[in-house]
């Protein structure tokens, strides 16, 4: 019986755990941590079972569950998983226990509320990746907004309220436009099929028939595309909709930054592929030049701004703008190789940047500063921490043999034939990325040790190593044997791309 509802267990399990935590007295902080960690490990185990049961040769959605919800409007609870969403679900369930371990000491106040917020956020993220009803997708999309707002606004830094409100306003504007687009698509389906439906399969059959007129404002398909694209561009975030991200990252607690970079941003790139690309193919073709230009600008701009940041966390935040630009470039190119590379790079970014935020948080807990100038020469003081940070840095800049190289290579190789100019400019972003990351490492770890406070730094603890270890395993695994992760998405991508 349970095997038939694996996806619902993964989606609703965290919410059930959050409800259980809510019923417990607030003074049992240790129990709250252990229960949240236990629930997250069970969640990851169930997602691994989904991986085992998944048939990579089947291009369609698998493990489908359907239940009527609001039948008079054709709204149903429909969830399923294919090769495109599978890796992102696994990434999400992997990162949640990492976040809990990383927050074990740093979250010392309102511990119960933090873990309830994190678990509810998990339900929203996983539901959005697996929802196959557009109204259900929107519900999960909005569900993510509130717990992330609290994670930033309650447990963040000095300017946490400003960052949380900015994050909320940006995301809410995009969400409202997306809701209008979803309602329009459902109404269009009703006009053609004479029945209300928000089911993804039904909309997939009717959405491409939306007209494209002589101008943008007379083209329903282009208008709907733009509404979806704005919501997803804010979430990615693409240039110039990125300004909320550095503030949110800098002010969020370490766990919030990990989940924000690791999963939330990927919902934007996933949305572009699942909705804009699949539902509105003709509009996608019209918008590809604009997406390419904004992607390349984001790659170069993000790298340049990261290069001059004095704050380690802000540097890593701007690097996300650059790295996600590569993902959007791969999606816009639309070849099999570039799209596979884009999806894999979504996972790679979650692993590498999530690990960077975790390690920056580790040193911040000891020195209570993230300024690069406050460090220097600590490689001899914290050798294990230095080795971990260097490995993750090499992953982030795309060293062959590690995960980042595979994704970037597939994106650039797959995009070259159709868009050589874009690839040439994007390749500069790889060079700039190596410059700003290695320059930061040099200044933090190998410049002269001039601050006496750094002489007494404590190296990483067992708990901190345990938190980052799963990310390091996958960083190496993807770099050495990427086929493990590329093969499951191949059939689904061939169907989506029409190849």
ZITABEL-V341247 format. One record per backbone hydrogen bond with DSSP energy under -0.5 kcal/mol. CO is the residue of the C=O (numbers start at 1). NH is the residue of the N-H. E is the energy in kcal/mol with one decimal. If there is no record, write none. Layout:
co:CO nh:NH e:E
co:CO nh:NH e:E
//
This chain:
co:1 nh:4 e:-1.0
co:2 nh:5 e:-1.7
co:3 nh:6 e:-0.8
co:5 nh:9 e:-2.2
co:6 nh:10 e:-2.1
co:7 nh:11 e:-2.6
co:8 nh:12 e:-3.1
co:9 nh:13 e:-1.8
co:10 nh:14 e:-0.6
co:12 nh:16 e:-2.3
co:13 nh:17 e:-2.4
co:14 nh:18 e:-2.4
co:15 nh:19 e:-2.2
co:16 nh:20 e:-2.1
co:17 nh:21 e:-2.4
co:18 nh:22 e:-2.2
co:19 nh:23 e:-1.1
co:20 nh:23 e:-0.6
co:20 nh:24 e:-0.6
co:21 nh:24 e:-1.1
co:25 nh:28 e:-1.2
co:27 nh:29 e:-1.7
co:28 nh:32 e:-2.1
co:29 nh:33 e:-2.2
co:30 nh:34 e:-2.3
co:31 nh:35 e:-2.7
co:32 nh:36 e:-2.4
co:33 nh:37 e:-2.5
co:34 nh:38 e:-2.8
co:35 nh:39 e:-2.6
co:36 nh:40 e:-2.2
co:37 nh:41 e:-2.1
co:38 nh:42 e:-2.2
co:39 nh:43 e:-2.2
co:40 nh:44 e:-2.1
co:41 nh:45 e:-2.2
co:42 nh:46 e:-2.4
co:43 nh:47 e:-2.1
co:44 nh:48 e:-1.9
co:45 nh:49 e:-1.7
co:46 nh:50 e:-1.9
co:47 nh:51 e:-2.0
co:48 nh:52 e:-2.2
co:49 nh:53 e:-2.2
co:50 nh:54 e:-1.2
co:54 nh:56 e:-0.8
co:55 nh:58 e:-1.5
co:56 nh:491 e:-0.6
co:57 nh:59 e:-0.7
co:62 nh:81 e:-1.7
co:65 nh:79 e:-1.9
co:67 nh:77 e:-3.2
co:70 nh:73 e:-1.8
co:70 nh:75 e:-2.0
co:71 nh:74 e:-1.4
co:74 nh:76 e:-0.5
co:74 nh:198 e:-1.6
co:75 nh:69 e:-1.5
co:75 nh:70 e:-2.5
co:76 nh:78 e:-1.0
co:77 nh:67 e:-1.6
co:78 nh:132 e:-3.3
co:79 nh:65 e:-2.1
co:81 nh:62 e:-3.0
co:82 nh:86 e:-2.0
co:83 nh:87 e:-0.6
co:85 nh:89 e:-2.2
co:86 nh:90 e:-2.2
co:87 nh:91 e:-2.4
co:88 nh:92 e:-2.0
co:89 nh:93 e:-2.3
co:90 nh:94 e:-1.8
co:91 nh:95 e:-2.0
co:92 nh:96 e:-1.5
co:93 nh:97 e:-0.7
co:94 nh:98 e:-0.9
co:95 nh:99 e:-2.7
co:96 nh:100 e:-2.2
co:97 nh:101 e:-2.4
co:98 nh:102 e:-2.6
co:99 nh:103 e:-1.5
co:101 nh:104 e:-1.2
co:103 nh:107 e:-1.8
co:106 nh:108 e:-1.0
co:110 nh:114 e:-2.0
co:111 nh:115 e:-2.0
co:112 nh:116 e:-2.2
co:113 nh:117 e:-2.4
co:114 nh:118 e:-2.5
co:115 nh:119 e:-2.3
co:116 nh:120 e:-2.4
co:117 nh:121 e:-2.3
co:118 nh:122 e:-1.9
co:119 nh:123 e:-1.9
co:120 nh:124 e:-2.0
co:121 nh:125 e:-2.5
co:122 nh:126 e:-2.6
co:123 nh:127 e:-2.3
co:124 nh:128 e:-2.0
co:125 nh:129 e:-1.7
co:126 nh:130 e:-1.3
co:127 nh:131 e:-1.6
co:130 nh:80 e:-2.2
co:132 nh:200 e:-3.0
co:133 nh:137 e:-2.7
co:134 nh:138 e:-2.0
co:135 nh:139 e:-2.0
co:136 nh:140 e:-2.3
co:137 nh:141 e:-2.6
co:138 nh:142 e:-2.4
co:139 nh:143 e:-2.1
co:140 nh:144 e:-1.5
co:141 nh:145 e:-0.6
co:142 nh:145 e:-0.8
co:142 nh:146 e:-0.9
co:143 nh:147 e:-0.9
co:144 nh:148 e:-1.6
co:145 nh:149 e:-1.9
co:146 nh:150 e:-2.0
co:147 nh:151 e:-2.5
co:148 nh:152 e:-2.1
co:149 nh:153 e:-2.9
co:150 nh:154 e:-2.9
co:150 nh:155 e:-0.7
co:151 nh:155 e:-0.9
co:152 nh:156 e:-1.0
co:157 nh:160 e:-1.4
co:159 nh:163 e:-2.2
co:160 nh:164 e:-2.7
co:161 nh:165 e:-2.7
co:162 nh:166 e:-2.3
co:163 nh:167 e:-2.4
co:164 nh:168 e:-2.4
co:165 nh:169 e:-2.8
co:166 nh:170 e:-2.4
co:167 nh:171 e:-2.2
co:168 nh:172 e:-2.5
co:169 nh:173 e:-2.2
co:170 nh:174 e:-1.6
co:171 nh:175 e:-2.2
co:172 nh:176 e:-2.3
co:173 nh:177 e:-1.6
co:174 nh:178 e:-2.1
co:175 nh:179 e:-2.3
co:176 nh:180 e:-1.9
co:177 nh:181 e:-2.1
co:178 nh:182 e:-2.5
co:179 nh:183 e:-2.5
co:180 nh:184 e:-2.1
co:181 nh:185 e:-2.3
co:182 nh:186 e:-2.2
co:183 nh:187 e:-2.2
co:184 nh:188 e:-2.5
co:185 nh:189 e:-2.1
co:186 nh:190 e:-2.1
co:187 nh:191 e:-2.1
co:188 nh:192 e:-1.5
co:189 nh:193 e:-3.5
co:190 nh:194 e:-2.0
co:198 nh:134 e:-3.2
co:199 nh:203 e:-2.6
co:200 nh:204 e:-2.5
co:201 nh:205 e:-0.9
co:202 nh:205 e:-0.6
co:202 nh:206 e:-1.2
co:203 nh:207 e:-3.2
co:206 nh:209 e:-1.6
co:207 nh:210 e:-2.1
co:211 nh:221 e:-2.2
co:216 nh:219 e:-1.6
co:218 nh:220 e:-0.6
co:219 nh:223 e:-2.3
co:220 nh:224 e:-2.7
co:221 nh:225 e:-2.3
co:222 nh:226 e:-2.5
co:223 nh:227 e:-2.0
co:224 nh:228 e:-2.3
co:225 nh:229 e:-3.1
co:226 nh:230 e:-2.4
co:227 nh:231 e:-1.6
co:228 nh:232 e:-2.4
co:229 nh:233 e:-3.0
co:230 nh:234 e:-2.1
co:231 nh:235 e:-1.3
co:232 nh:236 e:-2.1
co:233 nh:237 e:-0.8
co:233 nh:238 e:-2.7
co:238 nh:241 e:-2.8
co:242 nh:245 e:-1.9
co:242 nh:246 e:-0.6
co:243 nh:247 e:-0.6
co:244 nh:248 e:-2.2
co:245 nh:249 e:-2.8
co:246 nh:250 e:-2.6
co:247 nh:251 e:-2.2
co:248 nh:252 e:-1.9
co:251 nh:157 e:-2.1
co:253 nh:257 e:-2.4
co:254 nh:258 e:-2.2
co:255 nh:259 e:-2.1
co:256 nh:260 e:-2.3
co:257 nh:261 e:-2.6
co:258 nh:262 e:-2.8
co:259 nh:263 e:-2.1
co:259 nh:264 e:-1.9
co:260 nh:265 e:-1.8
co:263 nh:266 e:-0.8
co:263 nh:267 e:-0.9
co:264 nh:267 e:-1.0
co:264 nh:268 e:-0.5
co:265 nh:268 e:-1.1
co:265 nh:269 e:-1.1
co:266 nh:270 e:-2.9
co:267 nh:271 e:-1.8
co:268 nh:272 e:-1.9
co:269 nh:273 e:-1.7
co:270 nh:274 e:-3.1
co:271 nh:275 e:-2.6
co:271 nh:276 e:-1.3
co:272 nh:277 e:-2.9
co:273 nh:278 e:-0.9
co:275 nh:279 e:-2.1
co:275 nh:280 e:-0.7
co:276 nh:280 e:-1.1
co:280 nh:284 e:-2.3
co:281 nh:285 e:-1.9
co:282 nh:286 e:-1.7
co:283 nh:287 e:-2.1
co:284 nh:288 e:-1.3
co:287 nh:291 e:-2.4
co:288 nh:292 e:-2.8
co:289 nh:293 e:-2.2
co:290 nh:294 e:-2.6
co:291 nh:295 e:-2.2
co:292 nh:296 e:-2.4
co:293 nh:297 e:-2.5
co:294 nh:298 e:-2.4
co:295 nh:299 e:-2.2
co:296 nh:300 e:-2.3
co:297 nh:301 e:-3.2
co:298 nh:302 e:-2.4
co:299 nh:303 e:-1.4
co:300 nh:304 e:-2.6
co:301 nh:305 e:-2.7
co:302 nh:306 e:-2.0
co:303 nh:307 e:-1.8
co:304 nh:308 e:-0.8
co:305 nh:308 e:-0.8
co:306 nh:309 e:-1.4
co:310 nh:372 e:-2.9
co:311 nh:315 e:-2.2
co:312 nh:316 e:-2.2
co:313 nh:317 e:-2.0
co:314 nh:318 e:-2.4
co:315 nh:319 e:-1.7
co:316 nh:320 e:-1.0
co:317 nh:320 e:-0.7
co:317 nh:321 e:-0.8
co:318 nh:322 e:-1.4
co:319 nh:323 e:-2.9
co:320 nh:324 e:-2.8
co:321 nh:325 e:-1.0
co:322 nh:326 e:-1.1
co:323 nh:326 e:-0.5
co:323 nh:327 e:-1.3
co:324 nh:328 e:-2.2
co:325 nh:329 e:-2.0
co:326 nh:330 e:-2.3
co:327 nh:331 e:-2.1
co:328 nh:332 e:-2.5
co:329 nh:333 e:-2.2
co:330 nh:334 e:-1.4
co:335 nh:339 e:-2.3
co:336 nh:340 e:-2.4
co:337 nh:341 e:-2.6
co:338 nh:342 e:-2.1
co:339 nh:343 e:-2.3
co:340 nh:344 e:-2.6
co:341 nh:345 e:-2.4
co:342 nh:346 e:-1.6
co:343 nh:347 e:-1.5
co:344 nh:348 e:-2.8
co:345 nh:349 e:-2.8
co:346 nh:350 e:-1.8
co:347 nh:351 e:-2.1
co:348 nh:352 e:-3.1
co:349 nh:353 e:-2.1
co:349 nh:354 e:-0.7
co:350 nh:354 e:-0.8
co:351 nh:355 e:-2.0
co:352 nh:356 e:-2.2
co:353 nh:357 e:-2.6
co:354 nh:358 e:-2.0
co:355 nh:359 e:-2.5
co:356 nh:360 e:-2.6
co:357 nh:361 e:-2.2
co:358 nh:362 e:-1.7
co:359 nh:363 e:-1.8
co:360 nh:364 e:-2.0
co:361 nh:365 e:-2.0
co:362 nh:366 e:-0.7
co:363 nh:367 e:-2.2
co:364 nh:368 e:-3.1
co:370 nh:312 e:-2.7
co:371 nh:374 e:-1.4
co:372 nh:375 e:-1.8
co:377 nh:380 e:-0.6
co:378 nh:381 e:-0.7
co:378 nh:382 e:-2.7
co:382 nh:386 e:-2.3
co:383 nh:387 e:-2.3
co:384 nh:388 e:-2.3
co:385 nh:389 e:-2.6
co:386 nh:390 e:-2.5
co:387 nh:391 e:-2.1
co:388 nh:392 e:-2.1
co:389 nh:393 e:-2.3
co:390 nh:394 e:-2.4
co:391 nh:395 e:-1.8
co:392 nh:396 e:-2.4
co:393 nh:397 e:-2.0
co:394 nh:399 e:-2.4
co:395 nh:398 e:-1.0
co:399 nh:402 e:-2.0
co:399 nh:405 e:-0.6
co:402 nh:405 e:-0.9
co:402 nh:406 e:-0.8
co:403 nh:407 e:-1.4
co:404 nh:408 e:-2.0
co:405 nh:409 e:-2.5
co:406 nh:410 e:-2.3
co:407 nh:411 e:-2.2
co:408 nh:412 e:-2.6
co:409 nh:413 e:-2.9
co:410 nh:414 e:-2.5
co:411 nh:415 e:-1.4
co:412 nh:416 e:-1.2
co:413 nh:417 e:-0.5
co:415 nh:419 e:-2.5
co:419 nh:423 e:-2.0
co:420 nh:424 e:-2.4
co:421 nh:425 e:-2.1
co:422 nh:426 e:-2.5
co:423 nh:427 e:-2.4
co:424 nh:428 e:-0.8
co:425 nh:428 e:-0.7
co:425 nh:429 e:-0.8
co:426 nh:429 e:-1.0
co:426 nh:430 e:-0.8
co:427 nh:430 e:-0.6
co:427 nh:431 e:-1.3
co:428 nh:432 e:-2.8
co:429 nh:433 e:-2.4
co:430 nh:434 e:-2.0
co:431 nh:435 e:-2.0
co:432 nh:436 e:-2.6
co:433 nh:437 e:-2.0
co:434 nh:438 e:-2.3
co:435 nh:439 e:-2.2
co:436 nh:440 e:-1.6
co:437 nh:441 e:-2.2
co:438 nh:442 e:-2.6
co:439 nh:443 e:-2.2
co:440 nh:444 e:-2.4
co:441 nh:445 e:-2.8
co:441 nh:446 e:-0.6
co:442 nh:446 e:-1.8
co:442 nh:447 e:-1.2
co:444 nh:376 e:-1.8
co:444 nh:378 e:-1.1
co:445 nh:379 e:-2.0
co:448 nh:450 e:-1.2
co:450 nh:452 e:-0.6
co:451 nh:454 e:-1.5
co:452 nh:455 e:-1.5
co:453 nh:456 e:-0.7
co:454 nh:457 e:-1.0
co:461 nh:465 e:-2.2
co:462 nh:466 e:-2.7
co:463 nh:467 e:-1.9
co:464 nh:468 e:-1.8
co:465 nh:469 e:-2.2
co:466 nh:470 e:-0.7
co:468 nh:472 e:-1.8
co:469 nh:473 e:-2.3
co:470 nh:474 e:-1.8
co:471 nh:475 e:-2.1
co:472 nh:476 e:-2.1
co:473 nh:477 e:-2.6
co:474 nh:478 e:-2.6
co:475 nh:403 e:-1.2
co:475 nh:479 e:-1.2
co:476 nh:480 e:-2.4
co:477 nh:481 e:-3.1
co:481 nh:484 e:-1.2
co:482 nh:485 e:-1.7
co:482 nh:486 e:-1.9
co:483 nh:487 e:-2.3
co:486 nh:489 e:-0.7
co:486 nh:490 e:-0.7
co:487 nh:490 e:-1.2
co:487 nh:491 e:-0.6
co:489 nh:493 e:-2.2
co:490 nh:494 e:-2.3
co:491 nh:495 e:-1.8
co:492 nh:496 e:-2.2
co:493 nh:497 e:-3.1
co:494 nh:498 e:-0.7
co:494 nh:499 e:-2.4
//
